[in-house]
Amino acid sequence: MGRRMLNKVPEITLIFWAIKIMCTTVGETAADYLNDNLGLGLTKTTYVAGALLAGLLVVQFALRRYVPLVYWAVVVVISVFGTLITDNMTDRYGVPLTTSTIVFGVVLAAVFAVWYAMERTLSIHSIVTTRREAFYWLAILFTFALGTAAGDLVAERFDVGYAVSIALFGGLILAVVVAHYAFRMNAVLSFWLAYILTRPLGASIGDEMSQNTHKYGGLGLGTTGTSYIFLACILGLVAYLTVTKRDQTPPEAVAAAQ
């Protein structure tokens, strides 16, 4: 089972979802910034993001409790790396987005299946052992890869554009919210569905703000400006959470989920 710890992930609040969406936006724009603007290329960008992610995960796993700055730093970088996984499959190896979307969906389902088979819970209130945390971050990685592929598939391959993609994925998230509160959809299922859908939503927001094409639209702020805007917002909210501790799981919730 691994060592016992305090819950290693934050409580689900509106601030959580706001930061999560901004992290996915940064994942989209920062990957493009490193790849294109800094001229690192897809391969070097992947190596840099992978090394940074590995280092941050070492720090995250070494902690015995949830630390907002470290946790959200991992989410930002894993968002970048998840984007790069999809970009490598599409741009370097020519894998169609339809195929990669299906592949990542199957892999993510397999991660959830093995996680549940071994732990009998997928609750985020129960991330109190190293093994559960490993499953958690593996699932997070593939939600980002899947969300990137699905978002690009809808916005570009299906030619609906960035603004329509925002409305589409925002509407799907709203449907999950309604199903959860009005029809009592299982809380764990609701969380993971929303988590997956925020990835293409954030990616579409990032593309809408940074890009400017006749075919897909966009505001044309560029990847640099968009990345800095959202990073500043993330840092501000993380600082607030660090001070207020409003997103830390109550001990009774952890005990109930175990």
Secondary structure, 3 states (H helix, E strand, C coil): CCCCCCCCCCCCCHHHHHHHHHHHHHHHHHHHHHHHHCCCHHHHHHHHHHHHHHHHHHHHHHCCCCCHHHHHHHHHHHHHHHHHHHHHHHHHCCCCHHHHHHHHHHHHHHHHHHHHHHHCCCCHHHCCCHHHHHHHHHHHHHHHHHHHHHHHHHHHHCCCCHHHHHHHHHHHHHHHHHHHHHCCCCHHHHHHHHHHHHHHHHHHHHHHHHCCECCCECCCCHHHHHHHHHHHHHHHHHHHHHHHCCCCCCHHHHHHHC
